[in-house]
Amino acid sequence: MRALLAALLLLCLTAPLPAPARSRAAAASQRKDTPFPAEVQRALDALVRAELAKGPHAGLSVGVLHGGMRWVQGYGLRDLAHKLPATPRTTYRMASITKSFTAVAVMQLVQEGKLELDTDVRSWVPQYPEKPWKFTVRQLLGHLGGVPHYDGPEAAENTQPLDTAGALALFADKPLAAEPGTKFVYTTWGYNLLGAAVEKASGQGYGRYLKSHVFGPAGMRHAALDDQRTRDKQHAVGYRPYRGQLVPSHFLDVSSRFAGGGTRASVEDLLAFGQAILQHKLVPAETARMMQASMSTREGQLTDYGLGFATYPLRGHYMVAHAGGQPETTSLLVMLPAEDVVIAIASNLEGEAKRQRRISTRIIETLLEDGLVRRDAHLVDPVDAVVHEGLARLFTYGLSYHLWATRGPGVLPEPGDLSEAFTRMSGLLDRATIAQDPQAALQRVRDAHQPREGSLLIRVGAHMALTLEKTLGPEKLREYPQRGALAFFTDYLAACEQVPCATPLRFSESLQKDARHFDDVWQRAQVSELRRVRLDEVKDAEALWPALELATANTSLHPDYVDEMVRVAGLLGKRGRKEEQLRWLERAVALHPQSAPAREALAKVQAPGTQETPEVPAATAPRRATDGSSPVPDDAGLLPASHPVPQRPQERAAEQGG
């Protein structure tokens, strides 16, 4: 481990400071990727194997690109019956990642003047019946057109090959699910309309266009439409879990969802696609900016989805991603434009979204965060929870948007009157005001990044990041994703003493006091043995319990270990060690008395006939404010959400099918 950390530190120290986005992209397009250092390769391999060891799996392929370095590997079997291994060359169904391919095709045609973003879709697809409202290409790209998604098993389980007209006929007579522009409605059918528009505007079939203008230029040698008749011997056989075993997937002909979920590719192809996006080989930087910026509803609510990609801030990283799930497959593509990272994961086992999210989380921790484990924070006092979440949101929105705008193709909202914005932020996090109605105050904090609220969190947080960069140097910003929100905030306060900052830009005295107090308590609540490993990953969790209990005793703020403790209990249950299982769940409840997942897991074990404790679903477990782990929802597989919210586009994409 020390060798690995030394290697990662050397990489960080020797890496050149970021150049402007365009010059970086031009230089990157000329380079030839090299392998990661051996220590990093071993760490990446170990984290994937550790995750696969937690449950049944078939085949899995993983690929990572970072700053000119590359790692790809296959695990398990692409064909269980014939014992054929999964490799980087194995092809899988891409499911909803196809939407990103389609979006690139659309934007290329927009660049050429053959399509228009804000014109009625029926201009290019006149065979689609007129609806009560018109909707545009732009709205369809962002799932704001109101076109519905599958409305029942029959609609999603087509077994016959269909051409474009047949695929459109499946939903042509369906009513719109919402007035266009008013609501995010994730829709594969809507992307089929975009595929038809691509055909009309280009004069080519959808598959032929992708091959010529997307797959070919990106270097995606094995990507194609998923036609059962033309699959090669490297394509993975699909499986699904059933009564504790893996059985073959149900048959599905994906021509019915051709532009929303009808392609296949390898992880090598996915890496090539992600790299081409970051290097602006497929669309120019100005177009990439549009695609990576979250759209918003008519009322000014961000959707966390741009033009063909989920896009949102996460622990100071600006994420651009898409996931997919359908019979035979689960897939995930993650890009970090500011850090020049691409992660591609594909499996021939259905329902693997949570596992793939955990793997991508661990990869980011390993490459960019010194291997430190991200944990939410447990706060007992509701006022503390609101203040803490506000600090976490300032950090993740501020740093991620600043980096996206200065190291990637992004752009920041206009700063406006910063003194007024900082004063408003201090008012939102005023303890006396929060105490009057903590729930209402929490909602105000959670809405403060929205355009309708003047993008307050983004404007204030980005100014903080800029001040830190000017005062402490660009390399200092690299530390905050691992150090978290409290370090970001307290370092800003210290930087303001050097600059100096105007009085309103220093925040209120009470907020400064809260931040310093939280930081002190958080540091004292850490367990050194658990900084780079999770409880359910150590050989003897019991041996660490005394240190964990001591560190978290009598503290108002400490790391949230619920998920890890429940997983430890689940492993003990599977081994028949019921008394130890019960003890760990009782500890989880005692350590996190407000945790519904902990109480539910304990009740399940105490109920007659319970055999084991299931893993806590990360996407549905209620969350609290965090220590600087993302205060935004889990989307492309990276982190648990820090507060209870509806599933985001990527989770819906994986679970509803592509």
VOGUNU-417337 format. One line per 4 residues: number of its first residue (from 0); for each residue z, y, x of C-alpha. Coordinates in Angstrom, 3 decimals, always signed. Each point is the difference from the previous one (the first is absolute). Layout:
<rs>
NUM) Z/Y/X  ...;
</rs>
This chain:
<rs>
0) +0.000/+0.000/+0.000  +0.809/+2.405/+2.843  -3.395/-0.687/+1.542  -1.682/+0.722/-3.325;
4) +1.861/+3.274/-0.472  -0.818/+1.023/+3.556  -3.678/-0.718/-0.637  +0.006/+2.007/-3.214;
8) +1.834/+2.877/+1.671  -2.547/+0.005/+2.813  -2.810/+0.144/-2.541  +1.598/+2.992/-1.702;
12) +0.709/+1.840/+3.257  -3.451/-0.547/+1.474  -1.996/+0.658/-3.174  -1.772/+3.359/+0.089;
16) +1.146/+2.694/-2.363  -2.014/+0.109/-3.215  -3.308/+1.821/+0.152  -1.591/+1.709/-2.980;
20) -1.046/-2.531/-2.609  -3.762/+0.379/+0.462  +0.062/-0.335/+3.801  +2.348/-2.981/-0.271;
24) -2.340/-1.718/-2.441  -3.012/+0.634/+2.242  +1.784/-1.380/+3.053  +1.316/-2.999/-1.905;
28) -3.464/-0.911/-1.235  -1.103/-0.467/+3.628  +2.881/-2.194/+1.147  +0.201/-3.765/+0.188;
32) +3.197/-1.465/-1.389  +2.244/-1.848/+2.461  +2.783/-2.531/-0.673  +3.570/+1.165/-0.525;
36) +2.407/-0.708/+2.881  +1.208/-3.611/-0.015  +3.520/+1.041/-1.052  -1.320/+1.813/-3.064;
40) -2.262/-2.911/-0.926  +2.970/-2.371/+0.160  +2.054/+2.317/-2.184  -2.751/+0.291/-2.615;
44) -0.504/-3.754/-0.013  +3.750/-0.618/-0.329  +0.440/+2.341/-2.958  -2.853/-1.645/-1.914;
48) +1.332/-3.496/+0.724  +3.502/+1.035/-1.057  -1.321/+1.248/-3.332  -2.098/-3.119/-0.605;
52) +3.012/-2.199/+0.738  +1.792/+1.409/-3.062  -2.194/-1.765/-2.552  -3.082/-2.120/-0.689;
56) -3.318/+1.354/+1.214  -3.594/-1.102/+0.361  -2.181/+2.088/+2.310  +0.607/+3.527/+1.250;
60) -2.020/+2.220/+2.335  +1.396/+3.214/+1.481  -1.618/+2.758/+2.035  +1.342/+3.204/+1.570;
64) -1.673/+2.939/+1.742  +1.975/+2.777/+1.673  -1.223/+2.618/+2.427  -2.775/-2.101/+1.492;
68) +1.976/-3.260/+0.012  -0.729/-3.001/-2.184  +1.741/-3.193/-1.131  -1.278/-2.614/-2.483;
72) +1.406/-3.416/-0.849  -0.247/-2.738/-2.589  +2.839/-2.145/-1.384  +0.177/-3.093/-2.163;
76) -2.969/-1.658/-1.661  -3.027/+1.442/-1.734  -0.562/-3.461/-1.533  +3.067/-2.161/-0.620;
80) -1.905/-3.129/-1.001  -2.074/-0.070/+3.191  +2.673/+1.585/+2.214  -2.331/+2.784/+1.178;
84) +1.820/+2.879/+1.715  -0.106/+3.638/-1.051  -1.415/+2.226/+2.744  -0.967/+3.658/+0.428;
88) -3.531/-1.075/-0.974  +1.115/-1.574/-3.305  -1.398/+1.850/-3.002  +2.070/+0.700/-3.109;
92) -0.636/+1.689/-3.292  +0.784/+3.687/+0.395  +0.855/+0.520/-3.682  +0.869/+3.668/-0.653;
96) -0.646/+1.141/+3.568  -3.598/-0.115/-1.262  +0.814/+3.276/-1.766  +0.297/+1.709/+3.387;
100) -3.448/-1.301/+0.986  -1.417/+1.304/-3.267  +1.646/+3.384/+0.461  -1.589/+0.372/+3.444;
104) -3.406/-0.866/-1.475  +0.452/+2.602/-2.734  +1.066/+2.708/+2.442  -2.951/-0.733/+2.283;
108) -2.336/+0.577/-2.924  +1.895/+3.177/-0.897  -0.511/+1.205/+3.578  -3.729/-0.656/-0.367;
112) -0.154/+1.914/-3.266  -0.923/-3.107/-2.001  +3.248/-0.064/-1.985  +2.245/+2.791/-1.244;
116) +3.763/-0.387/-0.148  +0.602/+2.186/-3.026  -2.844/-1.035/-2.260  +0.331/-2.353/-2.985;
120) -0.289/-3.632/+1.157  -2.485/-0.694/-2.787  -2.510/+2.112/+1.912  -0.389/-3.025/+2.292;
124) +1.093/-2.767/-2.365  -1.602/+0.999/-3.317  +0.358/-3.542/-1.386  +3.772/+0.498/-0.148;
128) +0.809/+1.134/-3.566  +1.116/+3.550/-0.633  +3.770/+0.389/-0.477  +2.097/+2.708/-1.642;
132) +0.409/+1.658/+3.409  -2.278/+0.295/+2.989  +1.285/-1.018/+3.424  -1.315/+0.597/+3.495;
136) -0.695/-1.975/+3.168  +2.966/+1.710/+1.654  +2.322/-1.027/-2.817  -1.188/-3.606/+0.169;
140) +0.561/-0.116/+3.767  +3.617/+1.060/-0.563  +0.657/-2.175/-3.100  +0.260/+3.120/-2.132;
144) -3.026/-0.661/-2.214  +1.956/-1.835/-2.682  -2.170/-3.146/+0.244  +2.266/-2.973/-0.732;
148) +0.880/-2.924/+2.241  -0.052/-3.641/-1.095  +1.593/-0.174/-3.435  +0.627/-3.757/-0.166;
152) -0.534/-3.319/+1.799  -3.463/-0.462/-1.484  -1.175/+3.313/+1.438  +1.257/-0.862/+3.495;
156) -1.071/-3.644/+0.263  -3.777/+0.030/-0.038  -1.604/-3.205/+1.330  -3.690/+0.841/-0.366;
160) -2.214/+1.917/+2.443  -0.815/+3.436/-1.387  -2.412/+2.730/+1.017  +0.935/+3.674/-0.189;
164) -0.962/+0.280/-3.674  +2.085/-3.063/-0.855  +3.019/+1.297/+1.915  -0.184/+3.338/-1.832;
168) -0.400/-1.714/-3.369  +3.465/-1.587/+0.400  +1.696/+3.337/-0.628  -2.699/+2.335/-1.300;
172) +1.419/+0.016/-3.528  +3.646/+0.305/+1.054  +1.631/+3.314/-0.915  +1.309/+2.250/+2.756;
176) +3.655/-0.589/+0.812  +0.743/+3.716/+0.436  -1.672/+3.372/-0.087  -1.681/+0.480/+3.397;
180) +2.065/+1.982/+2.475  +3.298/-0.483/-1.798  +1.222/-3.361/+1.261  -0.428/-2.395/+2.926;
184) -1.528/-3.186/-1.452  -0.766/-2.547/+2.706  -3.359/-1.549/-0.866  -2.359/-2.513/+1.565;
188) -2.421/+0.518/-2.888  -0.216/+3.699/+0.887  -1.085/-0.963/+3.507  -2.738/-2.192/-1.470;
192) -1.380/+3.199/-1.525  +0.043/+1.530/+3.473  -1.854/-3.038/+1.355  -2.675/+0.507/-2.651;
196) -0.221/+3.677/+0.966  -0.497/-1.013/+3.649  -2.910/-2.213/-1.041  -1.619/+2.742/-2.090;
200) +0.419/+2.725/+2.620  -1.065/-2.094/+2.994  -2.689/-2.131/-1.597  +1.576/-3.077/+1.557;
204) +2.151/-2.822/-1.328  +3.706/+0.522/+0.598  +0.321/-2.849/+2.507  -3.094/+1.055/+1.908;
208) +1.246/+3.590/+0.197  +3.378/-1.083/+1.386  -1.648/-2.196/+2.612  -2.333/+2.772/+1.177;
212) +2.271/+3.040/-0.186  +3.603/-1.215/+0.201  +0.331/-3.501/+1.471  -2.770/+0.381/+2.564;
216) +0.936/+3.423/+1.431  +3.683/-0.982/+0.107  -0.705/-3.224/+1.890  +1.259/-2.254/-2.812;
220) -2.067/-3.013/+1.017  +1.310/-2.483/-2.555  +0.596/+2.247/-3.013  -2.077/-0.596/-3.131;
224) +0.154/-0.330/-3.753  +2.011/-3.101/-0.829  -2.655/-2.352/-1.323  +1.198/-3.603/-0.278;
228) -3.475/-1.209/+0.912  -0.161/+1.800/+3.331  +3.503/-0.445/+1.411  +0.025/-1.278/+3.563;
232) +2.210/-2.740/+1.445  +2.529/+2.564/+1.207  +0.936/+1.175/-3.485  +3.558/-0.833/-1.028;
236) +0.777/-2.323/-2.896  +2.293/+1.756/-2.478  +3.431/-1.191/-1.139  +2.783/+1.031/-2.338;
240) +3.665/-1.020/-0.162  +0.862/-2.363/-2.838  +3.349/-1.756/-0.480  +0.885/+0.207/+3.646;
244) -3.395/-1.159/+1.255  -3.302/+1.594/+0.936  -2.865/-0.975/-2.294  -3.647/+1.158/-0.031;
248) -0.687/+3.351/-1.642  -1.665/+0.283/-3.366  -3.718/+0.619/+0.230  -1.108/+3.610/-0.456;
252) -3.466/+1.453/+0.416  +0.598/+3.496/+1.364  -3.484/+1.296/-0.779  +1.636/+1.265/-3.196;
256) +2.018/+2.437/+2.132  -2.619/+0.557/+2.694  +0.835/+3.575/+1.036  +3.716/-0.197/-0.730;
260) +0.825/-3.380/+1.520  -3.086/-2.026/+0.874  -0.248/-0.158/+3.803  +1.159/-2.286/+2.788;
264) +0.671/+0.756/+3.671  +2.124/-0.971/+2.998  +2.934/+1.951/+1.433  -2.290/+0.858/+2.918;
268) -2.331/+1.580/-2.559  +2.893/+1.872/-1.597  +1.088/+1.345/+3.385  -3.565/+1.150/+0.642;
272) -0.091/+1.749/-3.379  +3.343/+1.728/+0.590  -1.049/+1.074/+3.459  -3.313/+1.361/-1.317;
276) +1.920/+2.044/-2.579  +2.362/+1.464/+2.609  -2.877/+0.737/+2.396  -2.107/+1.549/-2.802;
280) -2.907/-2.376/+0.577  -0.591/-0.556/-3.722  +0.838/+3.426/-1.417  +0.700/+3.290/+1.831;
284) +3.490/+1.382/+0.505  -0.314/+2.443/-2.898  -0.815/-2.861/-2.363  +2.763/-2.168/+1.466;
288) +2.445/+2.812/-0.750  -1.032/-0.020/-3.649  +0.330/-3.772/-0.214  +3.434/-0.031/+1.646;
292) +1.526/+2.799/-2.069  +1.898/-1.045/-3.103  -1.579/+1.018/-3.272  +2.084/+1.521/-2.750;
296) +0.010/-0.042/-3.750  -0.947/+3.017/-2.054  +3.706/+0.894/-0.185  +0.334/+0.080/+3.811;
300) +1.576/-3.410/+0.627  -1.112/-1.822/+3.158  -1.227/-3.554/-0.566  +0.474/-1.212/+3.610;
304) -3.649/-1.097/-0.156  -2.977/+1.847/+1.420  -3.665/-0.928/-0.241  +0.102/-3.763/+0.472;
308) +3.254/-0.226/+1.962  +3.691/+0.140/-0.763  +1.311/+2.884/+2.071  +3.563/+1.230/+0.375;
312) +2.731/+0.837/+2.547  +2.397/-2.679/+1.213  +2.835/+0.655/+2.455  -1.964/+2.744/+1.665;
316) -3.251/-1.991/+0.172  -3.000/+0.959/-2.109  -1.231/-3.245/-1.539  -3.540/-0.786/-1.165;
320) -0.249/-3.503/-1.413  -1.191/-2.481/-2.571  +1.172/-3.444/-1.075  -1.676/-2.721/-1.971;
324) +0.924/-3.120/-1.913  -1.958/-2.457/-2.142  -0.538/-3.777/-0.178  -0.361/-1.388/+3.542;
328) +1.355/+2.997/+1.876  +2.410/+2.783/+0.867  -1.181/+2.771/+2.304  +1.268/+3.230/+1.553;
332) -1.535/+2.831/+2.023  +2.232/+2.736/+1.460  -1.130/+3.011/+2.023  +2.105/+2.710/+1.638;
336) -2.520/+2.744/+0.871  +2.414/+2.124/+2.029  +1.118/-2.917/+2.179  -3.383/-1.756/+0.292;
340) +1.311/-3.257/-1.512  -1.811/-2.580/-2.134  +1.706/-3.120/-1.393  -1.962/-2.716/-1.827;
344) +1.560/-3.049/-1.648  -1.620/-2.669/-2.177  +1.213/-3.287/-1.427  -1.504/-2.810/-2.077;
348) +3.231/-0.247/-1.996  +0.413/+2.012/-3.184  +3.035/+2.187/-0.641  +0.684/+0.843/+3.653;
352) +0.216/+3.789/-0.426  +3.715/+0.269/+0.833  -0.308/-2.165/+3.098  -2.977/+2.020/+1.222;
356) +1.875/+3.251/-0.601  +2.917/-1.279/+2.079  -2.327/-1.053/+2.824  -1.687/+3.407/+0.054;
360) +3.421/+1.677/+0.008  +1.088/-2.015/+3.019  -3.255/+0.776/+1.813  +0.518/+3.734/-0.484;
364) +3.629/-0.294/+1.103  -1.110/-1.846/+3.131  -2.850/+2.303/+0.982  +1.295/+3.417/-1.012;
368) +3.748/-0.146/-0.550  +1.442/-1.709/+3.058  +0.534/-3.179/-1.999  +2.809/+1.531/-2.060;
372) +0.612/-1.448/-3.460  -0.420/+2.402/-2.897  +2.740/-0.128/-2.592  +0.767/+2.007/-3.079;
376) +3.338/+1.761/-0.200  +2.809/-0.896/-2.369  +1.731/+3.094/-1.370  +2.897/-0.232/-2.426;
380) +0.259/+3.638/-1.090  -2.860/+1.087/-2.317  -0.042/+3.541/+1.383  -0.269/-1.350/+3.539;
384) -2.862/-2.209/-1.162  -2.014/+2.971/-1.291  +0.588/+2.094/+3.117  -0.851/-2.921/+2.267;
388) -3.201/-0.780/-1.862  -1.078/+3.615/+0.270  +0.452/-0.134/+3.777  -1.938/-3.272/+0.166;
392) -2.871/+1.447/-2.001  -0.192/+3.141/+2.121  -0.355/-2.231/+3.030  -2.577/-2.476/-1.246;
396) -2.234/+2.505/-1.794  +0.320/+2.641/+2.689  -0.622/-2.151/+3.056  -2.720/-2.178/-1.530;
400) -2.041/+2.890/-1.393  +0.374/+1.979/+3.223  -1.224/-2.946/+2.079  -2.831/-0.778/-2.425;
404) -1.186/+3.607/+0.213  +0.309/+0.323/+3.801  -0.837/-3.536/+1.214  -2.150/-1.155/-2.906;
408) -2.546/+1.510/-2.368  +2.559/+1.424/-2.421  +0.810/+3.502/-1.152  +3.301/+1.555/-1.050;
412) +0.640/+2.032/-3.141  +0.205/+3.722/+0.608  +3.499/+0.819/+1.357  +0.467/+2.946/-2.345;
416) +3.333/+1.835/+0.094  +2.029/-2.295/+2.258  +3.233/+1.945/-0.337  -0.149/-0.417/-3.758;
420) -0.904/-3.690/+0.382  +2.958/-0.700/+2.307  +2.324/+1.838/-2.355  -1.263/-2.103/-2.895;
424) +0.539/-3.164/+2.041  +3.586/+0.967/+0.769  +0.518/+0.677/-3.702  -1.340/-3.428/-0.965;
428) +2.528/-1.617/+2.338  +2.969/+2.187/-0.921  +2.982/-2.267/-0.684  +1.468/+2.066/-2.825;
432) -3.308/+0.073/-1.860  -0.593/-3.709/+0.533  +3.491/-0.867/-1.249  -0.772/+1.496/-3.412;
436) -2.603/-2.704/-0.676  -0.777/-2.319/+2.959  -2.776/-1.882/-1.810  -1.858/+3.162/-0.924;
440) +0.485/+1.345/+3.524  -1.353/-3.229/+1.472  -3.128/+0.264/-2.123  -0.534/+3.590/+1.115;
444) +0.200/-1.126/+3.631  -2.425/-2.848/-0.635  -2.474/+2.382/-1.612  +0.196/+2.644/+2.722;
448) -3.065/-1.254/+1.910  -2.252/+0.211/-3.043  -2.739/+2.641/-0.179  +1.461/+1.240/-3.268;
452) +3.187/+0.835/+1.955  -1.934/+1.815/+2.691  +0.027/-2.982/+2.426  +3.445/+1.231/+1.037;
456) +1.089/-2.995/+2.076  -3.312/-0.151/+1.854  -0.049/+3.711/+0.844  +3.624/+0.139/+1.164;
460) -0.055/-3.346/+1.805  -3.291/+0.715/+1.777  +1.357/+3.327/+1.264  +3.041/-1.849/+1.341;
464) -2.296/-2.472/+1.815  -2.073/+2.855/+1.444  +3.155/+1.745/+1.237  +1.240/-3.192/+1.643;
468) -3.364/-0.544/+1.659  -0.136/+3.544/+1.373  +3.621/-0.033/+1.151  +0.509/-3.555/+1.259;
472) -3.570/-1.041/+0.759  -2.613/-2.206/-1.730  +1.409/-3.219/+1.454  +3.318/+0.613/-1.767;
476) -1.616/-0.515/-3.392  -0.683/-3.629/+0.912  +3.724/-0.729/-0.045  +0.788/+0.975/-3.578;
480) -1.495/-2.987/-1.857  +2.527/-2.156/+1.859  +2.860/+2.526/+0.026  -0.366/+0.964/-3.641;
484) +0.551/+2.942/-2.316  +3.413/+1.086/+1.196  -1.135/+0.353/+3.619  -3.066/+1.915/-1.196;
488) +2.185/+2.421/-1.955  +2.765/+0.511/+2.569  -2.537/+0.424/+2.824  -1.715/+2.661/-2.093;
492) +3.309/+1.841/-0.367  +0.433/-0.136/+3.777  -3.591/+1.188/+0.546  +0.676/+2.952/-2.268;
496) +2.680/+1.114/+2.427  -2.624/+0.115/+2.775  -2.901/+1.642/-1.842  +1.942/+1.603/-1.804;
500) -0.851/-0.534/-3.665  +0.431/+2.609/-2.678  +3.187/-0.501/-1.989  -1.666/-1.445/-3.144;
504) -1.885/-2.545/+2.159  +3.301/-1.473/+1.220  +0.996/-1.294/-3.458  +3.384/+0.680/-1.585;
508) +3.220/-0.518/+1.962  +1.148/-2.676/-2.448  -3.230/-2.001/+0.425  +0.271/+0.239/+3.781;
512) +3.559/-1.319/-0.242  -1.073/-2.893/-2.238  -2.783/-1.031/+2.371  +2.254/-0.024/+3.057;
516) +2.651/-1.959/-1.897  -2.515/-2.604/-1.189  -1.383/-0.357/+3.510  +3.455/-0.602/+1.480;
520) +0.961/-2.565/-2.645  -3.368/-1.780/+0.214  +0.225/-0.425/+3.758  +3.530/-1.414/-0.211;
524) -1.048/-2.462/-2.722  -2.629/-1.713/+2.151  +0.438/-3.564/+1.272  -1.566/-0.119/+3.455;
528) -0.903/-3.701/-0.321  -2.017/+0.762/-3.151  -2.008/+2.972/+1.198  -3.059/-2.140/+0.814;
532) +0.527/-3.064/-2.141  +0.748/-0.714/-3.647  +2.931/-2.096/-1.142  -2.249/-2.695/-1.429;
536) -1.827/-0.270/+3.330  +2.994/-0.771/+2.247  +1.086/-3.560/+0.714  +3.636/+0.562/-0.947;
540) +0.461/+2.801/-2.510  +3.633/-0.986/-0.480  +0.805/+0.964/+3.578  -1.178/+3.559/-0.701;
544) +1.968/+0.476/-3.193  +3.219/+1.328/+1.648  -1.944/+2.748/+1.811  -1.950/+0.866/-3.142;
548) +3.155/+0.121/-2.115  +1.776/+2.207/+2.530  -2.900/+2.438/+0.365  -0.402/+0.500/-3.746;
552) +3.673/+0.087/-1.006  +1.186/+3.189/-1.682  -3.284/+1.848/+0.457  -1.791/+2.069/-2.611;
556) -3.348/-0.771/+1.610  -1.194/-3.152/+1.726  -3.145/-2.135/+0.327  -0.958/-1.964/-3.081;
560) +0.054/-3.715/+0.811  -0.474/-1.352/-3.529  -3.419/-1.589/+0.474  +0.970/-1.566/+3.311;
564) +3.300/-1.357/-1.295  -1.656/-1.473/-3.076  -2.601/-1.675/+2.211  +2.754/-1.417/+2.224;
568) +1.636/-1.388/-3.140  -3.313/-1.436/-1.163  -0.501/-1.855/+3.288  +3.522/-1.399/-0.201;
572) -0.635/-1.117/-3.576  -3.145/-1.860/+1.030  +2.047/-1.844/+2.614  +2.583/-1.022/-2.555;
576) +2.749/+2.209/+1.446  +1.150/+1.329/-3.364  +3.392/+1.364/+1.027  -1.532/+2.090/+2.788;
580) -2.755/+1.128/-2.331  +2.536/+1.216/-2.543  +2.035/+1.730/+2.699  -3.000/+2.005/+1.234;
584) -0.882/+1.124/-3.508  +3.589/+1.070/-0.639  -0.158/+1.971/+3.236  -3.261/+1.625/-1.089;
588) +1.607/+1.192/-3.235  +3.123/+1.214/+1.785  -2.023/+1.902/+2.592  -2.420/+1.418/-2.593;
592) +2.006/+0.246/-3.248  -2.716/+1.976/-1.788  -2.794/-2.437/+0.855  -1.487/-1.691/-3.051;
596) -1.996/-2.509/+2.129  +3.184/-1.113/+1.777  +1.852/-0.504/-3.282  -2.950/-1.788/-1.577;
600) -0.337/-2.373/+2.955  +3.723/-0.794/-0.121  -0.084/-0.628/-3.741  -2.995/-2.295/+0.415;
604) +1.830/-2.195/+2.501  +3.148/-0.052/-2.098  -1.952/-1.083/-3.094  -0.063/-3.759/-0.719;
608) -3.046/-1.841/+1.272  -1.070/+2.638/+2.540  -1.547/-1.635/+3.032  -0.610/+2.895/+2.325;
612) -0.112/+3.763/+0.282  -3.477/+1.477/-0.243  -1.106/+2.692/+2.373  +0.497/+3.515/-1.343;
616) -3.432/+1.380/-0.962  -0.417/+3.114/+2.137  -2.322/+1.617/-2.522  +2.440/-0.175/-2.895;
620) +3.472/+0.289/+1.547  +1.648/+3.366/-0.759  +0.399/+2.166/+3.085  +2.078/+2.916/+1.166;
624) -0.648/+2.890/+2.291  -0.885/-1.083/+3.502  +0.948/+0.752/+3.558  -3.526/+1.131/+0.657;
628) -1.762/-3.121/-1.114  -2.638/+1.103/-2.397  +1.190/+1.826/-3.092  -3.395/-0.760/-1.493;
632) -0.910/-3.223/-1.731  -1.170/-3.143/+1.723  -3.736/-0.214/-0.245  -2.049/-1.675/+2.709;
636) +2.623/-2.306/+1.070  +2.130/+2.075/+2.189  +3.432/+0.793/-1.289  +2.228/-0.478/-3.009;
640) +0.159/+3.001/-2.284  +3.096/+2.137/+0.259  +0.314/+0.540/-3.728  -1.024/-1.842/-3.153;
644) -3.579/+0.929/-0.868  -3.011/-1.697/-1.550  -2.172/-2.095/+2.270  -2.531/+1.937/+2.012;
648) -3.763/-0.618/+0.164  +0.123/-2.542/+2.802  +2.568/-2.185/-1.719  -1.949/+0.180/-3.211;
652) -3.207/-0.803/+1.904  +1.533/-3.111/+1.514  +1.637/-1.261/-3.143  -2.654/+0.834/-2.578;
656) -2.889/-1.212/+2.094  -2.989/+1.598/+1.591;
</rs>
